[in-house]
Amino acid sequence: MSPDDRSVLMASRPDFADSQSVFKVFSTFSSSIFTFRMLSSNSFSRSSRIGLSIAERLATEGAAVMVSSRKQANVDKAVGDLRKKGLKVAGIVCHVAKPDHRTRLIEKTVAEFGGLDLLVSNAAVNPIFGPILNATEDAWEKIFDVNVKATFFLIKEAVPYMEKRGGGSVVIVSSQAGYSPSEMMGPYSISKTALLGMTKALVPQLSASNIRLWKNEFSASVRDQVPLKRFARSEECAGVVSFLLSDDASYVTGETVTITGGMPNRL
């Protein structure tokens, strides 16, 4: 089963200091929810371009996409841009760290598109930048609430709807910092490492419900440190996510797929 005829659910992060997880789920009538991060009213950040490219790729392949963000303006822009290309999309305001927002997001997707099949968690928060010992307790709580806890609960709350469909697929989009922590983004890097463990821990129970799970690592390193000497293009990232969500990857689960231009990734 390819992404066509399924629904996608995604959640967003509107800005660097206060971003959120992104996830997509597919239903029989092809739907998805897309969350993104914006640096200004008219320019997408690099991570939002990746999320938007994923949403566009899946919608192009037949999925309907539900877009969400904490800001209505971000939702409107993403929905408008995708609809101009003739793609089936809808949108809703959502802060994924808030349980009632996640509930509303999932319920709207199911009501509008008929069910959930696929989920992509594609964002995170990093409210601090500096030496790790300077990190405050509030910063640690915010990073883990959004990057780790919200990711888990997005998956947990989507699973019952996937089970009704006979199974599904989940992709957690992460960062190469989970393998090679950034000196100036220590807590953020640690939260990304935690997602490696979450992926492995979820696989046994999800597999029993015919739900596959992967973690994708994208590189945000200095270009000269990348063997290919360039950053990944957003469409390259979207292509990998689309593959993992398709039946071409039906015998793959519990793995971390790195999209890092040849950078070594080992704990």
PECORLIN-V419014 format. One record per residue. RES is the residue in three letters. SS is DSSP state (a for helix, b for strand, c for the rest). PHI is phi in whole degrees, 0 to 359 (none if undefined). PSI is psi as a letter, one per 40 degrees, with the letter a starting at -180 (999 if undefined). Layout:
RES|SS|PHI|PSI / RES|SS|PHI|PSI
This chain:
MET|c|none|h / SER|c|273|i / PRO|c|301|e / ASP|c|294|i / ASP|c|63|f / ARG|c|228|i / SER|b|249|i / VAL|b|243|h / LEU|b|238|h / MET|c|226|i / ALA|c|243|i / SER|c|235|i / ARG|c|232|h / PRO|c|282|d / ASP|c|206|i / PHE|a|297|d / ALA|a|279|e / ASP|a|216|g / SER|c|261|i / GLN|c|224|i / SER|c|288|i / VAL|c|241|h / PHE|c|213|i / LYS|c|229|i / VAL|c|224|h / PHE|c|261|i / SER|c|234|i / THR|c|304|d / PHE|c|259|f / SER|c|51|g / SER|c|228|i / SER|c|209|i / ILE|b|245|h / PHE|b|240|h / THR|b|244|i / PHE|c|216|i / ARG|c|237|h / MET|b|234|i / LEU|b|270|d / SER|b|207|i / SER|c|291|e / ASN|c|230|e / SER|b|218|h / PHE|b|276|i / SER|c|288|i / ARG|a|300|d / SER|a|290|d / SER|a|291|d / ARG|a|295|d / ILE|a|297|d / GLY|a|299|d / LEU|a|295|d / SER|a|295|d / ILE|a|297|d / ALA|a|300|d / GLU|a|295|d / ARG|a|298|d / LEU|a|292|d / ALA|a|294|d / THR|a|297|d / GLU|c|275|e / GLY|c|117|e / ALA|c|278|i / ALA|b|270|i / VAL|b|241|h / MET|b|260|h / VAL|b|259|h / SER|b|223|i / SER|b|202|i / ARG|c|290|d / LYS|c|248|h / GLN|a|300|d / ALA|a|299|d / ASN|a|292|d / VAL|a|299|d / ASP|a|299|d / LYS|a|294|d / ALA|a|297|d / VAL|a|297|d / GLY|a|298|d / ASP|a|298|d / LEU|a|285|d / ARG|a|293|d / LYS|c|299|d / LYS|c|267|e / GLY|c|79|e / LEU|c|265|i / LYS|c|274|h / VAL|b|220|i / ALA|b|217|i / GLY|b|210|i / ILE|b|205|i / VAL|b|283|h / CYS|c|204|h / HIS|c|249|h / VAL|c|292|e / ALA|c|281|e / LYS|c|257|h / PRO|a|305|d / ASP|a|292|d / HIS|a|292|d / ARG|a|297|d / THR|a|300|d / ARG|a|296|d / LEU|a|299|d / ILE|a|293|d / GLU|a|297|d / LYS|a|293|d / THR|a|298|d / VAL|a|296|d / ALA|a|295|d / GLU|a|277|d / PHE|a|241|e / GLY|c|96|e / GLY|c|160|a / LEU|c|229|h / ASP|c|236|d / LEU|b|229|i / LEU|b|223|h / VAL|b|231|h / SER|b|264|h / ASN|c|230|f / ALA|c|209|i / ALA|c|197|i / VAL|c|241|i / ASN|c|215|g / PRO|c|279|e / ILE|c|227|i / PHE|c|216|h / GLY|b|157|a / PRO|c|305|i / ILE|a|300|d / LEU|a|289|e / ASN|a|271|e / ALA|c|292|h / THR|c|271|i / GLU|a|296|d / ASP|a|299|d / ALA|a|295|d / TRP|a|301|d / GLU|a|296|d / LYS|a|295|d / ILE|a|299|d / PHE|a|283|d / ASP|a|299|d / VAL|a|273|d / ASN|a|288|d / VAL|a|251|d / LYS|a|297|d / ALA|a|296|d / THR|a|300|d / PHE|a|299|d / PHE|a|288|d / LEU|a|300|d / ILE|a|294|d / LYS|a|303|d / GLU|a|284|d / ALA|a|275|d / VAL|a|304|d / PRO|a|302|d / TYR|a|287|d / MET|a|293|d / GLU|a|299|d / LYS|a|295|d / ARG|c|267|e / GLY|c|91|e / GLY|c|140|a / GLY|b|181|a / SER|b|217|i / VAL|b|229|h / VAL|b|238|h / ILE|b|258|h / VAL|b|273|h / SER|b|227|a / SER|b|220|i / GLN|a|298|e / ALA|a|297|e / GLY|a|294|d / TYR|c|265|d / SER|c|237|g / PRO|c|303|h / SER|c|279|h / GLU|c|302|d / MET|c|262|e / MET|b|225|f / GLY|a|302|d / PRO|a|301|d / TYR|a|300|d / SER|a|299|d / ILE|a|296|d / SER|a|296|d / LYS|a|288|d / THR|a|295|d / ALA|a|300|d / LEU|a|292|d / LEU|a|299|d / GLY|a|293|d / MET|a|300|d / THR|a|301|d / LYS|a|295|d / ALA|a|292|d / LEU|a|280|d / VAL|a|305|d / PRO|a|302|d / GLN|a|288|d / LEU|a|293|d / SER|a|299|d / ALA|a|296|d / SER|c|257|e / ASN|c|61|f / ILE|b|243|h / ARG|b|266|i / LEU|b|217|h / TRP|b|223|i / LYS|b|236|h / ASN|b|257|h / GLU|b|250|h / PHE|b|256|i / SER|c|270|h / ALA|c|236|f / SER|c|279|i / VAL|c|297|h / ARG|a|306|d / ASP|a|293|e / GLN|a|275|e / VAL|c|270|h / PRO|c|307|d / LEU|c|282|e / LYS|c|61|f / ARG|c|199|i / PHE|c|279|i / ALA|c|292|i / ARG|c|279|i / SER|a|302|d / GLU|a|292|d / GLU|a|292|d / CYS|a|294|d / ALA|a|298|d / GLY|a|297|d / VAL|a|293|d / VAL|a|299|d / SER|a|299|d / PHE|a|299|d / LEU|a|296|d / LEU|a|280|e / SER|c|271|i / ASP|a|288|e / ASP|a|298|d / ALA|a|252|f / SER|c|294|e / TYR|c|252|e / VAL|c|242|h / THR|c|202|i / GLY|c|75|e / GLU|b|258|i / THR|b|252|h / VAL|b|257|h / THR|b|262|h / ILE|b|239|g / THR|c|230|e / GLY|c|64|f / GLY|c|97|e / MET|c|292|i / PRO|c|291|i / ASN|c|224|g / ARG|c|218|h / LEU|c|280|999
